[in-house]
Amino acid sequence: MTDPESALAQARLAAETMRASGAYGDESGGTEPEEVGAQIESLLEWALIEPDLDDVRSTRRFGAPMTLFKRALLRMLAQYNGQLIANQTRFNVHLLGHLRRLQNRVEELESERKRNPE
């Protein structure tokens, strides 16, 4: 079982490994338009969950006790939250890989249709 602190690092490593093995369909040799590449990069950026726990605070007038309570609650639930974040990140990365394969398939079918109009 992985600890919550290393879950994000493991998810990034898994995404990088998948990218290196061609799971994202990057084997096209860079022939995609730049805008599609930028869209894929933004999707990959969104797929990795990276919450900033320093943003946990209260904006009430006397919010210091509430902020302290929220941060203590986060610390107590760190393992649970880490597992949720790891699972969601893993799902997002797999979903992104599937989306990329579908996008490649659509592009392949469209180019085939252009070559062989009926």
C-alpha positions in Angstrom: 0.0 0.0 0.0 1.3 3.4 -0.9 1.4 6.3 1.5 -0.7 9.4 0.5 2.3 11.6 0.0 3.8 9.4 -2.7 0.5 8.7 -4.5 0.7 11.8 -6.7 4.3 11.1 -7.6 3.4 7.5 -8.5 0.5 8.7 -10.7 2.8 11.1 -12.5 5.4 8.4 -13.0 2.7 6.1 -14.3 1.5 8.7 -16.7 5.1 9.4 -17.9 5.7 5.6 -18.3 2.4 5.3 -20.3 3.4 8.3 -22.4 6.9 6.8 -23.1 5.3 3.5 -24.1 3.0 5.2 -26.6 -0.2 4.8 -24.7 -1.3 8.3 -25.5 -0.9 7.8 -29.3 2.1 10.1 -29.6 3.7 7.8 -32.2 2.5 10.1 -35.0 5.9 11.7 -35.0 4.8 15.2 -34.3 2.5 15.5 -37.3 -0.4 16.8 -35.3 -1.4 20.4 -35.5 -0.1 22.5 -32.6 -3.5 23.3 -31.3 -4.4 19.7 -30.9 -1.1 19.1 -29.0 -1.9 22.1 -26.8 -5.4 20.6 -26.1 -3.8 17.2 -25.2 -1.3 18.9 -22.9 -4.1 20.8 -21.1 -6.1 17.6 -20.7 -3.1 15.9 -19.2 -2.6 18.8 -16.9 -6.2 18.6 -15.8 -6.1 14.8 -15.4 -3.5 15.0 -12.6 -5.1 16.1 -9.3 -2.9 18.3 -7.2 -4.8 20.0 -4.5 -3.1 22.8 -2.6 -3.8 22.1 1.1 -2.5 25.6 2.0 -5.7 27.0 0.5 -7.7 25.5 3.4 -8.7 28.4 5.4 -11.8 30.2 6.7 -12.7 33.7 5.6 -15.0 34.5 8.5 -14.3 37.3 10.8 -12.9 35.1 13.5 -11.9 32.3 11.2 -8.7 31.2 12.9 -10.4 28.4 15.0 -12.3 27.2 12.0 -9.1 27.1 9.9 -7.3 25.2 12.6 -10.2 22.7 12.8 -10.3 22.3 9.0 -6.5 21.7 8.8 -6.7 19.2 11.7 -9.5 17.4 10.0 -7.5 17.2 6.8 -4.5 15.8 8.7 -6.7 13.2 10.3 -8.1 12.2 7.0 -4.8 12.4 5.0 -4.7 8.7 4.2 -8.3 8.5 3.0 -7.9 11.7 1.0 -4.6 10.5 -0.5 -6.2 7.2 -1.6 -9.1 9.1 -3.2 -6.8 11.5 -5.0 -4.6 8.6 -6.2 -7.6 6.6 -7.5 -9.1 9.7 -9.2 -5.8 10.6 -10.8 -5.3 7.0 -12.0 -8.8 7.1 -13.5 -8.3 10.4 -15.1 -5.0 9.3 -16.7 -6.6 6.1 -18.0 -9.6 8.1 -19.3 -7.2 10.5 -21.1 -5.4 7.6 -22.7 -8.7 6.2 -23.9 -9.8 9.6 -25.2 -6.6 9.9 -27.1 -7.0 6.5 -28.7 -10.5 7.4 -29.7 -9.3 10.7 -31.2 -6.6 8.9 -33.1 -9.2 6.5 -34.5 -11.5 9.3 -35.6 -8.6 11.0 -37.3 -7.6 7.7 -39.0 -11.2 7.1 -40.2 -11.5 10.7 -41.5 -8.3 10.5 -43.4 -9.3 7.1 -44.8 -12.6 8.6 -45.9 -10.8 11.5 -47.6 -8.6 9.1 -49.5 -11.4 6.8 -50.6 -14.5 8.9 -51.2 -17.5 6.9 -52.2 
